[in-house]
Every structure is written in structure tokens, then in C-alpha cells.
Amino acid sequence: MADLLRGARLLLDEAIVEGCDLLIDQGRIAAVGPGLDATGAALTILPPGSLLAPGFIDVQVNGGGGVLFNDQPTRTGVRTIAAAHRRYGTTGLLPTIITDAPDRLRQAADAVVAARKTPGSGVLGVHFEGPFISPQRPGVHDPRFIRPPTPEDLDFLTDLAAASDSNPAVGRVLLTLAPETLDGAVLERLAASGILLSAGHSAADWRQTVDALAHGVRGFTHLFNAMPPLTARAPGLIAAALLDPNSWCGVIVDGIHVHPATLRLALAAKPLNRMMLVTDAMMATGTDVDEFVLQGRRILRRNGRLETEDGTLAGADIDMAGAVRACRDLLGLPLESALAMASRHPAEFLGLGDRLGRIAPGHQADLVLLTPEIQVLGTWVEGAWRAADETDAP
């Protein structure tokens, strides 16, 4: 049976409108408009003042619900992570495995394939954050596993990406790498296979970054973090990212990873439709844990931060709804723009803008219902409702 949603405000592209209904049929948005005919549909009256927006899409999720993807690269692990983030409005995500041993990367890909076999999983693909990164900019990544790609690595990745075109089981493949560590031919081979290349954990200079953009790099991973700062005579990777009008930049907006003034400067330089929110969330999301272990290192959750005992940041203690609120409160962005950075922009980065990230007929019914304070009441994934306060055991 179709479902007719009525009574909430709707975010339609970049405008919040009143008095529109939304009809869901067979997991897709069938119609949007005032006074839709509810005949044959189940009518749901949504809370007064609530806001119906496209579901959030997070391309960098290391963990959640007490699970780290590196530690539990299994179907159950992926489902637990997705369930934890759904409570905060994320209806689509890329489970992200950071630099690790080759067999662990393959296990991560297999886990994503298995998880995506469940309808409504919300899993859109896999993000390999490393291991082909700079030893000079490892962040919290384990230096033991940082390495250049082998022929076997390249075959694995290109085969995986090619399979995602002919067989959508694996979804999108995103690879964060340090572009200065690979030559242009390798970048072109990876990009031509369908892999989304993102520069991060990199010491690349301006020229190396511009060359990498010409050879297929399309994004930048947690801009400003794990990369050289922009200076007067060394514009580096950051300036190349901000001046390129076609690439996408992921940003962590938590008031900790990047100063709000620096982010406002970036937003003034880069087209807004090429900026997207990421959480870089770890296993603490959706839990009350105050410490955990990441690849043998003790990670502390304190003062809004996730950090090693020596103060090195280890992912972020934020969810996507919190990032949207931070865009509004710390950066002064209109709510419509903040919501687009959490939905439409990452959908377009992933090449899924024709089916995700918008409230429009024909799009998948992945939606988030928000209070006026931008707290999550619940979500629809492929048209199936789940309240934010429900438990979801995998």
C-alpha cells in the first residue's frame, strides 16, 4: 500500500515549503504537492512544525553502535554501524575502513557486499581510507600498514569497481589516497575503473595536487585535516582543492577539527554545491562509551573529542544531524544549505544524484523527519519508516 505523508514542512531542493504532501509508493517518491489524493494510501499526519528532508548521506563512517569497521569487517558489523547512524538521520553511508592489512581490506569489501543484500540496508558502497597515504600525514592511521599499491592491490580495486557497474552488489567504491605517492597512469587506471578517488592524508604540494585532479581525483577527504596548511608561498593541496570548481570537499563541522572561521573562508572560496558534510565517526556514535581501542591504541572520548592519549584526533564525536546543526550555528549557513551539504551534495559526489539526495518524484524514498530544533524523529529508507528511538538489533 502507498503511504501519504501530510502536515510537515518539506525541503524541496533549496527551499523549505509549507502545505505539500508526499506520496510514497513501492519505496519511491511517487508525487509531491498540495492536497494529494489519499485514496488507496495510508495517510500519516506528521507532527506540527516538523521538517521532512532528504535522508542524510555520509561517505566517511568508521564505526558506530559500539563497532569499528576495522575490527569487525562483517555483515553484522556493517548493519550495526548503519543502524547506529540511522538514529541520527543517515539513510545512506559508506562504511569506511582505515589503513590496514590487505586481507582486512578484502574482508571489508565482502562485508559490504553481504550487507547490501538486505533491502533497506542504507549501505551505498565502501570507503577505503588508505593504505596508499603519506607516512608524513598519517593522523591516527597505523604507520605499519601504510604502503604503495602492489599490482595485486590494483587488480583487486579495479575488479571490485568494475563489478559495481555490472553487478551493483558492492555499490560505490571510494578510495582516499595521497596523490603524490602514485603516478598519473595509476590514478587514471583507478579512475577509469569507476573508483572515486579522494586526496587525503597527503603531503602533496600545489602542482602535485593539480596534476592529480587532471588524472582523475574527484574529491578531498576531511579538508584541512591530515594535510599541509595553506601558507603564503606554499598554497599546497588545500588551495588546489578550494580553487578547483569541479571536485568535492568533505568537511568535518564540529568546531574542533577545523576552526569555524577557516570553514567560512573555505565556503566563500569553493562553490557550495561542491562541499559536503562527513562525520568521520568512530564506534562511539550511538553509545555512552568513554574510551575504546583502535589498532592497539587507546582512544579517549572527552570534551567533544575522540583522541589518543597524546591528543591526536582519532575521528570525530559527531553525528550527521549534529553536523547540520553546527553548520547553522557555527557557520551561519541557512538551514537549507546545511541540509543540502548532508544529502544532495554527497549524493551527487557518489554519482547517485538521479535517485538519492532530493525530495522529487522518482527518487528513492530515503527521508528524515526533523523537529524544529533539528533533532531526528525518524527516517524512511526505501519507504520503510523507523523511529529514531527504536532499538535495531542486527
TADAJO-V437174 format. One record per helix or strand. SS is the DSSP state (hx for helix, st for strand). FROM is the first residue (numbers start at 1). LEN is the number of residues. If there is no record, write none. Layout:
ss from len
SS FROM LEN
SS FROM LEN
This chain:
ss from len
st 2 5
st 9 4
st 15 3
st 21 5
st 28 6
st 41 5
st 51 4
st 56 6
st 63 2
st 67 2
hx 75 12
st 90 9
hx 102 14
st 123 7
hx 135 3
hx 143 3
hx 151 16
st 172 6
hx 179 3
hx 184 9
st 196 4
st 202 1
hx 206 9
st 217 4
st 227 1
hx 236 8
st 248 4
hx 260 10
hx 272 3
st 275 3
st 281 1
st 291 4
st 297 6
st 305 4
st 313 4
hx 320 12
hx 335 8
hx 344 6
st 364 1
st 367 4
st 376 6
st 384 4
